[in-house]
Structures are given as C-alpha cells and as structure tokens.
Amino acid sequence: MSDIGTAITTSSSSPSSNNNNNNDSIISTSTSSNDDNPKPISSPSSPSSSSSSTQRVCRFFQAGTCRNGDKCRFFHGGSDGSPGLSAAIPAPPPNIMIQIPQGQPIYSIDVECVASGVQHNARSIAQVALVDEWNRCIFCVLIKQDVPVASYITELTGLTKELLDAHGLPLAEALALLRAYLSPDAILVGQNILKDIQWLQLAESIDYHHLIDLSALFRVWNVSRGEYTTFSQDHLAKVWLGVTERAHHSAVEDAILSMSLFNAYRFVQWDQNRLYQLQQATLSAPRVPGFSALHPEIDGCCMGNKKKVSSSSSSSSSSSSSSSSSSSSS
C-alpha cells in the first residue's frame, strides 16, 4: 500500500496478506492515466514526483524579510533570482480514493471523556456512540464512573455527575454491548480514531477490519510549505457541511458529523475539480479554533493546549508579581 494510504488507515497490528488485498480495494490513490478516469488535481507549477526530496521554500524570502541571505538553509529561488517554485516544491501526492465493497458495514464511532486528573491525558470514558452509514445512531451509552472525577468538562461534553450516575452503565458492560454491534469486516471512521479505538480496547480482525482517520483523509497539501495541513472536525464541518458553532460535543453529534464528512468526501472524490476547490477552501478559510484553544483549562484540568496553558500561567505569574510589587511600594 502507498504511504498516503497508510496515513489514512491506522491499525493496531500488521494485517495479513489477505487483509492487504482487501485494504487495497478500500483505499487507493487516484494515479490512473486512463482518460475516462478522474486525475488528481495539482498546482500548475508542481514538478514530477522525482523532486520530492528538494528543498523547502523560504517563507521569509518570499516575503522579502529573510536575513540569512546565501547562508539560509531554505530555498530562495532560481539562479536568475526568480522564485523557482517548480524546482523547489514537491509535487502534491495523489488524492485518496475510497472504494468500499457494497454490503460491507461502515460505522463512525466517537468517545467523550471526563477528566480523571489535571493532566491533559488523564481521561475516563463517559459516553460512546456508534452511527451507521446512513447517519442513524444505532448505539449510544453513558458510562458510570468508577474513578474519582476531577471535572466532567460539561462545557465541552454536556455531561454531568447526575446524568452519569442516573443513566450510566459499568464500563465492562457498556463495552460488551458495543462489541455486539461490531464485526470483523466492519470499517470504522472517525476523527483521530486510533485514540478512540485504544480507549475502547477494540481489536483488529475481531471488532473491525479497517480504520479510516478523517484527520488524514481531509488533510490538504500546502503548496507553499511542501507539506500537509490538518484540520479540526469543527473546521471541516464548517467548510464542507456548513455547520456553524455547536454548544456541546456529544458523542452522537460528533459521530454523525464524522459520517457526514466521510460520505461527503466519497461523493465528491469522483469530481476532482470540485475536490480541489473544497480542499483549497479548507486551507484558506479562517480556522475554527478548537475547544482547547478557547478553553485551555476547565476546573484546573488541562484541555490539551499546552501553549495556552503556559501563556495563562505566565500572565497569572506576571499579575501576581505586579500585585506584590504594588503592595511593597505601598
């Protein structure tokens, strides 16, 4: 399988040779030279794949502000001083084509957690949702917590202690019910799905056959940088689906969004011009800030944006120092 296909799919172990054959029928790159088939869209100045190891363009030089001159380790342009982008920027890799055999089950899965500690990775499963190919929620369960909870992160999840205590199931029982809906041939779709799979302790070839990570499927080749740019689910939903800001991120809503995005890509992929337009719109649209960027901490628990937390801590320290100085002066 190609590198780009590997990036789209994630698995907990190396599949067998038979699985490799099945995987190739699910995900491929649009490299066919047949005129009847759509071709991948690339920048007019993109070079052949043989230039994939060339230097990256200096963004400061492009803006006229590079101070390193000839000693700069990034590319400045051709010998005549021209930008020379065609010689410096690797060609965009081919687009991904999703082709799933009819009848093979497809589900999107999502997990919402509560904070079991102050660290960004201290989380405990609190809600799981499974949505089918037609955006029908076929399974949703709340999990009763058996560990101390530092924060229910209600601002994000909408979950509360009262809700989980009243309607939650023990984790082991909930996971057994979830597995009853899955099968060894199931394809699971989700945003950064591998983390959810690890939380749920699902096993390849037992609970699922293939994983498709939407953050990899919807990444866009950034020509000026010669690399991919990835996006949050909220940003993708705004550009591709026209979904505005949401109050909460319930597992059901997120799973439905994931399946809607996946189906949108599968539909658009056959029109490479339209796909290119949407990719460029995704790249150029103002970024929708993630929840952690807007709320770096809740109830003293880190939401994962270390830069924001550090900035907030520095500001607090500065304020404290200023207050202390003022008090001393008084």
MOZIQUI-V510340 format. One record per residue. OMEGA is omega in radians with two decimals (NA if undefined). Layout:
omega: {OMEGA,OMEGA}
//
This chain:
omega: {-3.12,-3.14,-3.08,3.07,3.11,-3.14,-3.13,-3.08,3.10,3.12,-3.06,3.12,-3.14,-3.12,3.09,-3.14,3.10,3.10,3.12,3.12,3.11,-3.14,-3.11,3.13,-3.14,-3.07,3.08,3.09,-3.04,-3.08,-3.08,3.11,3.12,-3.09,-3.12,-3.11,3.12,3.11,3.12,3.12,3.08,3.12,-3.14,-3.08,-3.10,-3.12,3.06,-3.08,-3.12,-3.12,-3.04,-3.12,-3.10,-3.08,3.01,-3.13,3.10,-3.13,3.13,3.09,3.13,3.13,3.13,-3.07,-3.13,-3.10,-3.06,3.10,-3.11,-3.12,-3.14,-3.11,3.09,-3.03,3.14,-3.13,-3.13,-3.11,3.12,3.12,3.13,-3.09,3.07,-3.07,-3.08,-3.14,-3.02,-3.03,3.10,3.11,3.08,3.05,-3.13,3.13,3.13,3.06,3.12,3.11,-3.05,3.12,-3.14,3.11,3.11,-3.05,3.11,3.12,2.90,-3.07,3.13,-3.13,2.98,-3.07,2.93,-3.13,3.10,3.11,-3.07,-3.14,-3.06,-3.14,3.09,-3.04,3.09,-3.09,-3.12,3.13,3.10,3.11,3.10,-3.10,-3.11,-3.04,-3.11,3.08,3.07,3.09,-3.10,3.12,3.05,-3.10,3.02,-3.07,3.05,-3.04,3.08,3.07,3.09,-3.11,3.11,3.09,3.06,3.12,-3.05,3.14,-3.14,-2.97,-3.03,-3.11,3.10,3.10,-3.12,-3.12,-3.12,3.13,-3.07,-2.99,-3.09,3.05,3.01,-3.05,-3.10,3.13,-3.13,-3.13,3.08,3.10,3.12,-3.09,3.12,3.13,-3.07,-3.14,-3.11,3.14,-3.08,3.01,-3.12,-3.07,3.08,3.09,-3.06,-2.93,-3.07,3.13,3.11,-3.14,3.11,3.10,-3.06,3.11,3.11,-3.05,3.08,-3.14,3.06,-3.13,-3.14,3.11,-2.97,3.06,3.05,-3.11,-3.09,3.13,3.08,-3.14,-3.05,3.09,-3.05,3.12,3.13,-3.04,-3.07,-3.13,-3.11,-3.13,3.14,2.95,3.11,-2.99,3.09,3.10,-3.14,3.14,3.13,-3.13,-3.14,-3.07,-3.03,-3.02,-3.11,-3.14,-3.13,-3.09,-3.13,-3.12,-3.11,3.10,3.09,-3.14,-3.13,-3.12,-3.14,3.12,3.10,3.09,3.14,3.14,3.10,3.11,-3.14,3.12,3.10,3.13,-3.13,3.14,-3.04,-3.01,-3.13,3.07,-3.01,3.08,3.12,3.11,3.11,3.12,3.14,3.10,3.13,3.08,3.11,-3.11,-3.02,-3.11,3.07,-3.09,2.99,-3.10,3.10,-3.11,-3.10,3.10,3.13,-3.10,-3.09,3.11,3.01,-3.12,3.13,-3.11,-3.13,3.14,3.04,3.13,-3.04,-3.12,-3.14,-3.14,3.13,3.12,3.14,-3.13,3.14,3.13,3.13,-3.14,3.13,3.14,-3.14,-3.13,3.13,3.14,-3.14,-3.14,-3.14,-3.13,-3.13,-3.14,-3.13,NA}
//
